[in-house]
């Protein structure tokens, strides 16, 4: 029997008609862990989440929740309502004809302590005293808090969140995401978060699963799984690099711990031998005034500037703190920090 992990996915694949969507995806979610699933549109993120929740039966592979196999080899073994999985949707999916209190209580009808449970949950999500309100009278952020409280009410073993912040914007999106992170940690609830926003995946999750296609193969697979810092600093493919942040790819010749490039020698996060592309984040590059390179464009980011600089290695994106050199300024780009060979 599988270890009693909140979630264990083994070699899961799914097809719609003749088209493969997911291919041999494997993932474990540990107790109290929040894992983010990051991928481009159409990469199968929502299909994976719906398979876990029980709304889709995958073509092959297996899913276990708390050590119980809920589907295997194209057959459902446990229906959605019996899996102990809570779900938070991007559109809240609240019942408009019910009060906030009744929405939260919906999944725990029949318990002797319903009122106390609901009031505790509303207090937990910052909505104490709003139980008699209609959801339509609440802001988007408040409605998402109600949806979270409702999903936590039956005390699920696992929570899946499908783009839960997509309908929120600006500071509210940031605020609600931090609140959900806090609440899940306080409750010790394991969660699977599906998003296409890298800042959410990298900022909220303890680990990130990157879904992407491999060259010449149909369907997205788990091309990399790891802590946010690892997938950002050590991307295994260009696709992972692009999904986790802006990057530069510079041709190099690896000689073990270092590589030689047209910009000079660079230390590598993992050894490489022979021809490779070296992934350099904008903050891995720095500028000196004067030299053979030229600033083409500049953009203020709020935490410095991103500069497009013309070099023999192509147009490179460079992060620059302080006052930025103007367009047309002659500069020298140098490597500062480590690169990731691909």
C-alpha positions in Angstrom: 0.0 0.0 0.0 1.2 3.5 -0.7 2.5 5.6 2.1 -0.3 7.8 3.4 0.6 10.9 1.6 -2.1 13.6 1.1 -1.6 13.1 -2.7 0.3 10.7 -4.9 0.2 10.7 -8.6 1.9 8.0 -10.6 2.5 8.1 -14.4 -0.8 9.8 -15.1 -1.8 10.4 -18.7 -4.9 11.7 -20.3 -6.2 12.2 -23.8 -9.2 14.0 -25.3 -10.1 12.2 -28.5 -6.9 11.7 -30.5 -5.0 14.4 -28.6 -2.8 13.7 -25.6 -3.1 16.4 -22.9 -1.0 14.9 -20.1 1.8 12.3 -20.4 3.2 10.2 -17.6 2.9 12.9 -14.9 4.1 11.9 -11.4 3.9 14.0 -8.2 3.8 13.6 -4.4 2.3 16.2 -2.1 3.6 15.9 1.4 1.7 16.7 4.6 1.1 20.4 5.1 2.7 21.2 1.7 1.5 23.6 -1.0 2.6 22.5 -4.4 2.0 24.9 -7.4 1.4 23.6 -10.9 2.8 26.0 -13.4 2.4 25.8 -17.2 1.3 27.7 -20.3 -2.3 27.7 -21.4 -3.3 24.3 -22.8 -0.6 22.5 -20.9 -3.1 20.3 -18.9 -2.9 22.1 -15.6 -6.7 22.2 -15.0 -7.1 18.6 -16.4 -4.6 17.4 -13.8 -6.4 19.3 -11.0 -9.8 17.9 -12.1 -8.4 14.4 -12.2 -7.3 14.8 -8.6 -10.7 16.2 -7.6 -12.6 13.4 -9.4 -14.2 15.4 -12.2 -12.0 13.7 -14.9 -11.0 10.1 -15.1 -7.5 9.9 -16.5 -6.7 7.5 -19.4 -3.9 5.8 -17.5 -1.8 6.0 -14.4 -3.1 6.2 -10.8 -4.0 8.8 -8.1 -3.9 8.0 -4.4 -5.3 10.3 -1.6 -4.3 9.5 2.0 -3.0 6.1 0.8 -6.3 5.2 -0.9 -6.2 4.6 -4.7 -9.0 6.7 -6.1 -8.5 6.0 -9.8 -6.2 3.6 -11.7 -5.7 2.6 -15.3 -8.7 4.5 -16.7 -11.1 3.4 -14.0 -12.6 5.5 -11.2 -12.4 3.8 -7.8 -13.7 6.6 -5.6 -16.2 9.3 -6.7 -15.5 13.0 -6.3 -17.7 13.5 -3.2 -16.0 10.6 -1.3 -12.4 11.7 -1.9 -12.1 14.3 0.9 -10.8 16.9 -1.5 -11.9 20.6 -1.2 -11.9 22.8 -4.3 -11.6 26.5 -4.7 -12.5 27.9 -8.2 -11.5 31.1 -9.8 -15.1 32.2 -10.2 -15.9 31.5 -6.5 -18.9 29.3 -7.4 -20.9 30.5 -4.4 -24.7 29.8 -4.1 -26.3 33.3 -4.8 -29.6 32.4 -3.1 -27.8 31.5 0.2 -26.3 33.7 2.9 -22.5 33.6 3.5 -23.2 31.4 6.6 -25.3 28.9 4.6 -22.7 28.8 1.9 -20.0 27.8 4.3 -22.3 25.4 6.2 -23.3 23.6 3.0 -20.8 20.8 3.3 -21.3 20.2 7.0 -25.1 20.0 7.3 -26.1 17.6 10.1 -23.2 18.3 12.5 -24.2 19.4 16.0 -21.6 22.1 16.0 -22.3 23.7 12.6 -22.7 27.2 13.9 -19.5 27.2 16.0 -17.6 25.6 13.1 -18.9 28.2 10.5 -18.2 31.1 12.9 -14.7 29.9 13.5 -14.1 29.6 9.8 -15.4 33.0 9.0 -13.2 34.5 11.7 -10.3 32.6 10.3 -10.7 34.1 6.8 -11.4 37.6 8.2 -15.2 37.7 7.7 -16.4 37.5 11.3 -19.9 39.0 11.6 -20.7 38.8 7.9 -22.5 35.5 8.0 -26.0 36.9 7.3 -24.8 38.9 4.2 -25.6 37.8 0.7 -22.5 36.9 -1.3 -23.5 39.5 -4.0 -23.0 42.3 -1.5 -19.3 41.3 -0.9 -16.2 42.4 -2.8 -14.4 39.9 -5.0 -11.8 39.3 -2.4 -14.4 38.7 0.3 -16.2 36.2 -1.9 -13.0 34.3 -2.5 -12.5 34.1 1.3 -16.1 32.7 1.6 -15.2 30.1 -1.1 -12.1 29.2 0.9 -14.0 28.9 4.2 -16.6 26.6 2.5 -13.9 24.4 1.1 -12.3 24.0 4.5 -15.6 23.4 6.3 -15.7 19.6 5.7 -12.1 19.3 6.9 -10.7 18.0 3.6 -7.4 16.0 3.5 -6.4 18.0 0.4 -7.3 21.3 -1.1 -7.1 22.0 -4.8 -7.1 25.6 -6.0 -7.9 26.3 -9.7 -6.5 29.8 -10.6 -8.1 31.2 -7.3 -6.8 34.7 -7.8 -7.6 35.1 -11.5 -10.5 37.4 -11.0 -8.7 39.6 -8.5 -6.2 42.3 -9.4 -3.4 44.5 -8.1 -2.8 44.6 -4.3 -6.0 42.6 -3.6 -4.6 39.6 -5.5 -1.4 39.8 -3.5 -3.3 40.2 -0.2 -5.6 37.3 -0.7 -2.8 35.0 -1.9 -0.9 35.7 1.3 -3.9 35.1 3.4 -4.6 31.8 1.8 -1.0 30.8 2.3 -1.3 31.7 6.0 -4.6 29.9 6.5 -3.4 26.7 4.9 -0.3 26.8 7.1 -2.3 27.4 10.3 -4.7 24.5 9.4 -1.9 22.2 8.2 -3.8 21.6 5.0 -2.0 20.2 2.0 -2.8 22.0 -1.3 -2.4 21.8 -5.0 -2.5 25.2 -6.6 -2.9 25.6 -10.4 -1.7 28.9 -11.9 -0.2 30.4 -15.0 1.3 33.2 -13.0 4.9 32.6 -12.1 4.9 35.1 -9.2 2.2 33.2 -7.5 3.8 29.8 -8.0 7.3 31.0 -6.9 6.0 33.1 -4.1 3.5 30.8 -2.4 4.5 27.2 -3.0 7.0 25.1 -1.1 7.6 23.2 -4.4 6.7 23.9 -8.0 5.7 21.4 -10.7 6.4 22.6 -14.3 4.2 21.1 -17.0 5.5 21.4 -20.5 5.9 19.5 -23.7 9.2 17.7 -24.5 10.6 18.0 -28.0 8.8 15.7 -30.4 6.4 14.3 -27.9 2.6 14.9 -27.5 1.1 16.0 -24.2 2.6 17.9 -21.4 4.7 16.1 -18.7 6.4 17.1 -15.5 9.6 18.5 -16.9 10.8 19.7 -13.5 9.7 19.5 -9.9 11.5 21.3 -7.1 11.6 24.2 -4.6 10.9 27.6 -6.2 14.6 28.7 -5.8 15.8 25.6 -7.6 13.5 25.7 -10.6 14.3 29.4 -11.0 18.1 29.2 -10.6 18.5 25.7 -12.2 16.0 25.3 -15.0 16.4 22.1 -16.9 14.9 23.4 -20.2 14.3 26.7 -22.0 10.6 26.2 -21.3 11.2 26.0 -17.6 13.4 29.1 -17.7 10.7 31.0 -19.6 7.9 30.0 -17.3 9.8 31.0 -14.2 11.0 34.4 -15.3 12.8 36.5 -17.9 16.1 35.1 -19.1 19.0 35.3 -21.6 20.4 32.3 -23.4 24.1 32.7 -24.3 26.1 30.1 -26.3 28.9 28.6 -24.3 31.5 25.8 -24.1 31.3 23.9 -20.9 34.5 22.6 -19.2 33.0 21.2 -16.0 32.2 23.8 -13.4 32.6 26.8 -15.8 31.7 27.7 -19.3 33.4 30.1 -21.8 31.1 32.5 -23.6 31.5 35.6 -25.7 30.9 37.6 -22.6 33.6 35.8 -20.7 33.8 32.9 -18.3 30.8 32.0 -16.2 30.5 29.7 -13.2 27.8 27.1 -13.7 25.1 25.9 -11.1 25.7 22.3 -12.4 28.7 21.1 -14.4 28.6 20.8 -18.2 31.0 19.6 -20.9 30.9 20.7 -24.5 28.6 23.0 -26.3 25.6 24.3 -24.3 23.4 27.3 -23.9 23.9 29.1 -20.6 20.8 30.6 -19.0 21.5 33.9 -17.4 18.8 35.8 -15.5 18.8 39.7 -15.9 20.2 40.0 -12.4 23.1 37.7 -13.4 24.4 40.5 -15.7 25.8 43.9 -14.8 26.9 47.0 -16.6 30.1 49.0 -16.7 30.1 52.4 -18.4 31.9 52.6 -21.7 32.7 49.7 -24.0 31.5 47.9 -27.1 27.9 47.3 -26.1 24.9 49.7 -26.5 21.7 50.3 -24.6 18.7 49.9 -26.9 15.7 50.3 -24.5 15.0 50.8 -20.8 12.0 50.0 -18.7 11.4 50.9 -15.0 10.3 47.9 -13.0 9.8 49.6 -9.6 12.8 47.8 -8.2 15.3 49.2 -10.7 15.5 49.0 -14.5 15.4 46.3 -17.2 17.7 47.3 -20.0 17.9 45.8 -23.5 21.5 45.9 -24.5 23.0 45.1 -27.9 26.0 42.7 -27.7 27.8 40.1 -29.8 25.7 37.5 -28.0 22.5 39.2 -29.2 20.1 41.6 -27.4 20.4 40.8 -23.7 18.1 41.8 -20.8 20.1 43.3 -17.9 18.7 44.3 -14.5 20.2 47.6 -13.3 19.8 49.3 -9.9 19.9 53.0 -9.5 20.0 55.6 -12.3 19.9 53.8 -15.6 22.1 54.8 -18.6 20.1 56.3 -21.4 19.2 54.8 -24.7 22.3 54.8 -26.9 24.8 54.8 -24.1 27.9 52.7 -24.7 28.4 50.1 -22.0 30.1 46.7 -21.2 28.0 43.8 -20.1 29.7 41.4 -17.7 28.5 38.3 -16.0 27.9 38.4 -12.3 26.7 35.3 -10.6 26.0 31.8 -11.9 24.5 30.5 -15.1 22.5 27.3 -15.8 23.6 25.1 -18.7 21.1 23.6 -21.0 
